């Protein structure tokens, strides 16, 4: 159980959204009976929580694990999907809902010789459930995104040596995690309804209070005092509570970066190493990670960095990694090289819609969606948490989509229909919105949010750039207009029109 939170079980994998803002909100009883131990829970606690949810609502009997879907095909005459899994399972259903996630297909770069390595080899996103022992080993970590920078400090004390292969440094700021005190537990319980209200109506699905000033409303001294406050604030508040123009005003963003660069220089004792760790892009052009003791790790003499932009990897050999600077031998290589975001999994399940149209073909130039949860030519198929949906704290917008889908299915049933498919005009309107407002997002094409980390993938913005309020507004509009954005039909009508 747990999906992403099952597979990403590398040391120190943990939330960077507050635990109580990330968990389910549909049941006050569930909220009450699960006491998160930390503001940012670690993977073991998250996995326990998800198992608890499954048992509390008696869901286990509905779930079949280990069933890798190999095809899902729409049959127009019976208005059903037939889904097949590699274990031979075949299911016919009226609806197909792929809750397969945006970050669920681990990506291994196509480095020559990768599979010839004779030591231990892991991907952070496919971490084994049996213990991995780092003690006394020469370990290489490739990748310094959110996964790499969580793992690196966690293993540095145990290893004989740790070599970090860094292509692009990231702006890492402290997560500022701590245990939830008994008083805070009591407050959480007492304020469930107002917490839920804030989470359900806020821009990014966080409890953080937005700031009320732009950067240059303040003097430089006030700004740096505020940046210090941001540095010491929890997780994503560096984005959601920062100056209101932080993501739109280049000068403001650059000064925040200057502040963070000074922090890095203050923590990392070796000046050359510090410079290697300072990014040259603006804050949030790539999704920023949140860390505990990351920069401090580079003061450990066992830890070193290889800058891949200066000395790229030539090949992996049986014994190690060869860059243009030579071969270094290892006992273990950890690939923290990310995921095929947004569309990766959906395009690998053999999904075929009307007339046998493969989803791969319909999305050959990038995803085309409506509300990031449905697309034309694929009736009765929904993908909550898919491309074009994401805006902030994942479970919150994913929850919005799940509620929308549930209501849509009930509407279809209650009005005597059996299929639902988005109309061309509605789909076009949503896609135009995504493509024309993508530039409003702070994320740039150097981010995997554009798919640029995957060779050959179309470069398209894969999030919902207008944010959650727009998603909620458009969903409410669909309901208020009696689902006019959708084509609803009955099989009896289809049979008549075909005849
Ligand atoms: O993946 P990434 P991730 N040679 O794509 C490098 C969520 N998450 O697993 O930046 C060498 O961010 C790549 O380099 P570059 C979160 O949403 C959340 O770390 O492309 N290096 C980069 O450094 C996060 O954003 C948490 O130049 C190569 C790294 O690999 C998302 O998952 C924790 C390479 C990949 O970074 C993905 O994070 C962890 C190559 N050929 C993850 N190819 C929480 O805290 C890629 N890289 C909740």
Boltz pocket constraint, residues with backbone or C-beta under 6 A from the ligand:
constraints:
  - pocket:
      binder: B
      contacts: [[A, 13], [A, 14], [A, 15], [A, 16], [A, 17], [A, 103], [A, 109], [A, 110], [A, 124], [A, 142], [A, 143], [A, 144], [A, 145], [A, 146], [A, 147], [A, 148], [A, 150], [A, 165], [A, 166], [A, 167], [A, 168], [A, 287], [A, 290], [A, 308], [A, 336], [A, 337], [A, 338], [A, 339], [A, 446], [A, 448], [A, 453]]
      max_distance: 6.0
